[in-house]
Amino acid sequence: MVQIGNLQFNGTPLFLAPMEDVSDSAFRLICKEFGADVVISEFASSEALIRDVKQTQEKLKFDDKERPLGIQIFGNQAASMCEAARIAADYHPDFIDINWGCPVKKVTGKGAGAGMLQNIPLLVDITKQVVDAVKIPVTVKTRLGWDETNKPIVHLVEQLQDIGVQAVSIHGRSRSMMYKGEADFTLIGKIKENPRISIPVIGNGDIVNADKAMYVKQHYRVDGIMIGRGAIGNPWIFNASKSLLDKNKITPPPTVQERLAVCKKHFELSIQNKGEHYGMLTMRKHYKSYFRELINFKEIRIKLLTSNSLDEIRAIFQEIEGKYITQT
C-alpha cells in the first residue's frame, strides 16, 4: 500500500509528470483515461500567482475527473511560496507539489527549481514553511543534485521527511545533465534502502515504455513511477506499464486507428479548454509521437504543425484516416 496523505494506492501508482505547456487539463484527462493514477499540473510561478496573473491562475483549474491531482508551484522566496500554496489550496487539489527540480536556466538562474539544490538549508526552510502554511499534503519533485560532484539527495530526502513532506519524486539526473545522458537510479535505490525513510519515493526519468517502468521498480524498489516525456503523444504507456507491473502481462501497441481516435479526442479537448489558437499550438507538441512509425508521414506532419485552421486540422485527420486506415 502506497499512501500520500489520505490517498491510498494498491500496487505501484503511476504519475503523470508536470510538464510546461504539455500536462494541461486536456492531456491530463487523456492520461487518466489510459491508466495514470495521479496527475500533476503544469508548474505555476509563485510570484505570478500572488500577482494574480491570469495565465498562471488558469493552470490551477482542473476537472474533478482528473483526481487525484496535485498543483505544482515554484519560486525562491518563502513568503511568496507560502502565499502561492494557500492560493493553490483554495482550488482544492489533493496535494501541493513543490518544484525543486526544473533545470531550465530561466528558472534556475533565479534560484528556483533545481537552482535551489545549490542552497539546501534554504530549500528545506522554504519547504517547511510551505508545509506549515497549508492543511493538505505537500510533496516535492527534485533531482539528484546540482551537478555530478554535488548530489545530496539521500540526506535531503531524510530532511524533507522530517519536516513533513509526504512524498518525493526524484528525477535520476543532476541539474547539469539537463535531459542528456541516461537517468541514474542508483541513489534513488539507496534512499529506498535507508531504514529511516517511510514516505513514498517516486522514480522519474527516461521511463519511455513499460519495460523501463518494470526495470526501475524491480531493481530500485521505488514506490511509484512518474512518466514525463514518454507519455507525450503516447498515453497508452500508463496502461501498458500497469499491466506489466501488476499482472506481468504485455499489452499490444495501439493501432493507427486507435492513435488517430485519441489524437482527435485530445485535439477537441484542447480546443475546448484553451480556445482555438492556444489549443492548436499546444497540440503541436504531441503530433509527432501520436503518429510515430508511420511511413511517408513527413509532409502530413508539417501540415499539422503549420496549420492555423480548425477545419484544416480536421481535414488532415481525415487525410490520415484515408491514407493509413481505410486503405489497410
C-alpha positions as CSV (number, residue, x, y, z in Angstrom):
1,M,0.0,0.0,0.0
2,V,1.4,3.4,-1.0
3,Q,-0.1,6.3,0.9
4,I,0.2,10.1,0.4
5,G,-1.9,11.9,2.9
6,N,-5.4,10.4,2.6
7,L,-4.6,8.9,-0.8
8,Q,-4.0,5.2,-0.9
9,F,-2.9,3.1,-3.8
10,N,-2.6,-0.6,-4.3
11,G,0.3,-1.8,-6.4
12,T,2.6,0.7,-8.0
13,P,0.9,4.1,-8.7
14,L,1.7,5.8,-11.9
15,F,2.1,9.5,-12.1
16,L,2.0,11.9,-15.0
17,A,4.9,14.4,-14.5
18,P,4.3,18.1,-14.6
19,M,5.5,19.5,-17.9
20,E,5.2,23.1,-19.0
21,D,2.8,23.5,-22.0
22,V,2.2,19.8,-22.1
23,S,0.4,18.5,-18.9
24,D,-2.6,20.7,-19.2
25,S,-6.1,19.7,-18.3
26,A,-6.8,18.1,-21.7
27,F,-3.7,15.9,-21.7
28,R,-4.2,15.0,-18.0
29,L,-7.8,13.8,-18.8
30,I,-6.5,11.7,-21.7
31,C,-3.7,10.2,-19.5
32,K,-6.2,9.4,-16.7
33,E,-8.4,7.6,-19.2
34,F,-5.4,5.4,-20.1
35,G,-4.3,4.5,-16.6
36,A,-2.5,7.3,-14.9
37,D,-3.2,7.1,-11.2
38,V,-2.1,10.6,-10.3
39,V,-1.7,13.7,-12.4
40,I,0.1,17.0,-11.6
41,S,-0.5,20.4,-13.1
42,E,1.9,22.4,-15.2
43,F,4.2,24.3,-12.7
44,A,2.9,27.6,-11.6
45,S,5.2,30.6,-10.6
46,S,4.6,31.6,-7.1
47,E,5.3,35.3,-7.9
48,A,2.8,35.2,-10.8
49,L,0.2,33.6,-8.6
50,I,0.4,36.3,-5.9
51,R,0.3,39.0,-8.6
52,D,-3.0,37.5,-10.0
53,V,-1.5,36.8,-13.4
54,K,-4.5,35.3,-15.3
55,Q,-2.4,32.9,-17.4
56,T,-0.9,31.4,-14.3
57,Q,-4.2,31.2,-12.5
58,E,-5.6,29.2,-15.4
59,K,-3.0,26.4,-14.7
60,L,-4.7,25.8,-11.3
61,K,-8.1,24.8,-12.8
62,F,-8.9,21.2,-13.3
63,D,-11.8,18.8,-13.8
64,D,-12.8,16.5,-10.9
65,K,-12.3,13.6,-13.3
66,E,-8.6,14.3,-13.1
67,R,-8.4,13.4,-9.4
68,P,-6.2,12.6,-7.6
69,L,-4.4,15.7,-8.7
70,G,-1.6,17.9,-7.4
71,I,-0.9,21.5,-8.2
72,Q,2.8,22.3,-8.6
73,I,4.4,25.6,-7.6
74,F,7.9,27.0,-7.9
75,G,9.8,30.0,-6.6
76,N,12.6,31.1,-4.4
77,Q,11.1,33.2,-1.7
78,A,9.4,31.7,1.4
79,A,6.7,34.4,1.7
80,S,5.5,34.1,-1.9
81,M,5.8,30.3,-2.0
82,C,3.6,30.1,1.2
83,E,1.0,32.5,-0.2
84,A,1.1,30.7,-3.6
85,A,0.5,27.4,-1.8
86,R,-2.5,28.9,0.0
87,I,-3.9,30.2,-3.3
88,A,-3.4,26.8,-4.9
89,A,-5.0,25.0,-1.9
90,D,-8.2,27.2,-2.4
91,Y,-8.7,25.2,-5.7
92,H,-8.9,22.1,-3.6
93,P,-6.3,19.8,-5.2
94,D,-5.4,16.6,-3.4
95,F,-1.9,17.9,-2.7
96,I,0.6,20.7,-3.3
97,D,3.8,19.7,-5.1
98,I,6.9,21.9,-4.9
99,N,9.2,22.0,-7.9
100,W,12.8,21.8,-6.8
101,G,13.8,20.1,-10.0
102,C,13.2,22.2,-13.1
103,P,16.7,22.5,-14.8
104,V,15.8,25.3,-17.2
105,K,18.1,28.3,-17.0
106,K,15.4,31.0,-16.7
107,V,14.2,29.1,-13.6
108,T,17.4,28.0,-12.0
109,G,19.1,31.4,-12.7
110,K,16.7,32.9,-10.2
111,G,17.5,30.2,-7.6
112,A,14.2,28.4,-8.2
113,G,13.6,24.9,-9.4
114,A,16.8,22.9,-9.4
115,G,18.6,26.1,-8.7
116,M,17.7,25.7,-5.0
117,L,19.8,22.5,-4.9
118,Q,22.8,24.8,-4.5
119,N,21.3,26.0,-1.2
120,I,19.9,23.0,0.7
121,P,19.3,24.8,4.0
122,L,17.2,27.4,2.2
123,L,15.4,24.7,0.2
124,V,14.5,22.9,3.5
125,D,13.4,26.1,5.2
126,I,11.1,27.2,2.4
127,T,9.7,23.7,2.1
128,K,8.9,23.6,5.9
129,Q,7.2,26.9,5.8
130,V,5.0,25.7,2.8
131,V,4.2,22.5,4.7
132,D,3.1,24.6,7.7
133,A,1.1,27.1,5.5
134,V,-1.4,24.6,4.1
135,K,-3.6,21.9,5.5
136,I,-3.3,19.5,2.6
137,P,-0.3,17.2,1.9
138,V,2.8,18.7,0.4
139,T,5.1,16.7,-1.9
140,V,8.4,17.6,-3.6
141,K,9.8,16.9,-7.0
142,T,13.5,17.3,-7.4
143,R,16.8,15.9,-8.9
144,L,19.8,14.1,-7.6
145,G,21.7,17.4,-7.1
146,W,23.1,20.4,-8.8
147,D,26.0,18.6,-10.7
148,E,28.0,15.4,-10.7
149,T,30.0,16.5,-7.7
150,N,27.0,17.6,-5.7
151,K,24.3,15.0,-5.2
152,P,22.8,15.5,-1.7
153,I,19.6,13.6,-2.5
154,V,20.0,10.8,0.0
155,H,20.3,13.0,3.0
156,L,17.9,15.6,1.6
157,V,15.1,13.1,1.5
158,E,15.6,12.4,5.2
159,Q,15.4,16.2,5.9
160,L,12.2,16.6,3.8
161,Q,10.6,13.7,5.5
162,D,11.5,15.1,8.9
163,I,9.7,18.5,8.1
164,G,6.5,16.8,7.0
165,V,6.8,16.3,3.2
166,Q,4.6,13.3,2.4
167,A,6.2,12.0,-0.8
168,V,9.2,12.8,-3.1
169,S,9.5,12.4,-6.8
170,I,13.1,12.2,-7.9
171,H,14.5,12.6,-11.5
172,G,17.6,10.5,-11.9
173,R,19.8,13.3,-13.2
174,S,21.6,16.2,-11.8
175,R,20.7,19.7,-13.0
176,S,23.9,20.0,-15.0
177,M,22.8,16.9,-17.1
178,M,19.6,18.6,-18.1
179,Y,18.0,15.8,-20.2
180,K,21.2,14.4,-21.6
181,G,22.8,11.0,-20.9
182,E,20.9,8.4,-19.0
183,A,18.9,8.8,-15.8
184,D,20.7,7.1,-12.9
185,F,18.5,5.5,-10.3
186,T,21.4,4.2,-8.1
187,L,21.0,6.9,-5.4
188,I,17.2,6.6,-5.6
189,G,17.7,2.9,-4.7
190,K,19.9,3.9,-1.8
191,I,17.1,6.1,-0.5
192,K,14.8,3.1,-0.6
193,E,17.4,1.1,1.3
194,N,17.5,3.7,4.1
195,P,15.5,2.3,7.0
196,R,14.7,5.8,8.2
197,I,12.7,6.6,5.1
198,S,9.0,5.8,5.3
199,I,7.5,8.3,2.8
200,P,6.8,7.2,-0.8
201,V,9.7,7.6,-3.2
202,I,8.6,8.1,-6.9
203,G,11.2,7.3,-9.6
204,N,11.3,9.6,-12.7
205,G,13.5,9.9,-15.7
206,D,13.7,8.0,-19.1
207,I,10.5,6.0,-18.4
208,V,9.7,5.6,-22.1
209,N,8.0,2.2,-22.1
210,A,6.5,-0.4,-19.8
211,D,9.8,-2.4,-19.8
212,K,11.7,0.5,-18.3
213,A,9.0,1.1,-15.7
214,M,9.3,-2.6,-14.7
215,Y,13.1,-2.4,-14.6
216,V,13.1,0.6,-12.3
217,K,10.5,-0.9,-10.0
218,Q,12.3,-4.3,-9.7
219,H,15.9,-3.0,-9.4
220,Y,15.4,0.1,-7.3
221,R,12.2,-0.8,-5.4
222,V,10.6,2.6,-5.9
223,D,7.1,3.1,-4.5
224,G,5.7,4.7,-7.7
225,I,6.7,5.6,-11.3
226,M,6.5,9.1,-12.7
227,I,6.3,9.3,-16.5
228,G,7.0,12.6,-18.3
229,R,8.2,12.8,-21.9
230,G,7.4,9.1,-22.5
231,A,3.7,10.0,-22.3
232,I,3.7,12.7,-24.9
233,G,1.5,11.5,-27.7
234,N,1.6,8.1,-26.0
235,P,-0.9,7.9,-23.1
236,W,-1.1,4.1,-23.7
237,I,2.2,3.9,-21.7
238,F,0.3,4.0,-18.5
239,N,-2.0,1.0,-19.2
240,A,0.9,-0.9,-20.7
241,S,3.1,-0.2,-17.6
242,K,0.3,-1.0,-15.2
243,S,-0.4,-4.3,-17.0
244,L,3.2,-5.3,-16.8
245,L,3.8,-4.2,-13.2
246,D,0.6,-5.6,-11.7
247,K,-0.1,-8.6,-13.9
248,N,3.2,-9.3,-15.7
249,K,1.2,-9.1,-18.9
250,I,2.4,-7.4,-22.1
251,T,-0.2,-5.3,-23.9
252,P,-0.1,-4.8,-27.7
253,P,0.8,-1.3,-29.0
254,P,-2.1,0.8,-30.2
255,T,-3.2,0.6,-33.8
256,V,-3.1,3.6,-36.2
257,Q,-6.8,3.8,-35.8
258,E,-6.6,4.0,-32.0
259,R,-3.8,6.6,-32.3
260,L,-5.9,8.8,-34.6
261,A,-9.0,8.5,-32.5
262,V,-7.2,9.5,-29.3
263,C,-5.3,12.3,-31.0
264,K,-8.6,13.7,-32.3
265,K,-10.2,13.5,-28.9
266,H,-7.2,15.2,-27.4
267,F,-7.4,17.9,-30.0
268,E,-11.0,18.7,-29.3
269,L,-10.4,18.8,-25.6
270,S,-7.5,21.1,-26.1
271,I,-9.6,23.5,-28.2
272,Q,-12.5,23.3,-25.6
273,N,-10.2,24.1,-22.7
274,K,-7.8,26.6,-24.2
275,G,-9.6,28.1,-27.2
276,E,-8.8,27.8,-30.9
277,H,-5.4,29.5,-31.0
278,Y,-3.7,28.2,-27.9
279,G,-5.4,24.8,-28.2
280,M,-3.9,24.2,-31.7
281,L,-0.5,25.5,-30.6
282,T,-0.4,23.1,-27.6
283,M,-1.3,20.1,-29.8
284,R,1.8,20.6,-31.9
285,K,3.9,19.1,-29.2
286,H,2.0,15.8,-29.5
287,Y,1.6,15.1,-33.2
288,K,5.0,13.5,-33.9
289,S,4.5,11.0,-31.1
290,Y,0.9,10.2,-31.8
291,F,1.9,9.2,-35.4
292,R,5.3,7.8,-34.8
293,E,6.4,5.0,-37.1
294,L,4.0,5.9,-39.9
295,I,5.9,5.8,-43.2
296,N,6.0,8.8,-45.5
297,F,4.3,10.9,-42.9
298,K,6.7,14.0,-43.0
299,E,4.5,16.0,-45.4
300,I,1.4,15.5,-43.3
301,R,3.2,16.2,-40.1
302,I,4.4,19.5,-41.5
303,K,0.9,20.4,-42.4
304,L,-0.3,19.6,-38.8
305,L,2.5,21.8,-37.4
306,T,1.8,24.8,-39.6
307,S,-1.9,24.9,-40.0
308,N,-3.8,27.6,-38.1
309,S,-7.3,26.5,-39.0
310,L,-9.5,24.1,-37.1
311,D,-11.2,23.0,-40.4
312,E,-7.8,22.3,-41.9
313,I,-6.6,20.2,-39.0
314,R,-9.8,18.2,-39.0
315,A,-9.4,17.7,-42.8
316,I,-5.8,16.5,-42.2
317,F,-7.1,13.9,-39.7
318,Q,-9.5,12.7,-42.5
319,E,-6.5,12.5,-44.8
320,I,-4.6,10.4,-42.3
321,E,-7.6,8.1,-42.0
322,G,-7.9,7.7,-45.7
323,K,-4.2,7.1,-46.2
324,Y,-3.3,4.9,-43.3
325,I,-6.5,3.2,-42.1
326,T,-9.2,2.9,-44.8
327,Q,-6.7,1.5,-47.3
328,T,-5.2,-1.0,-44.9
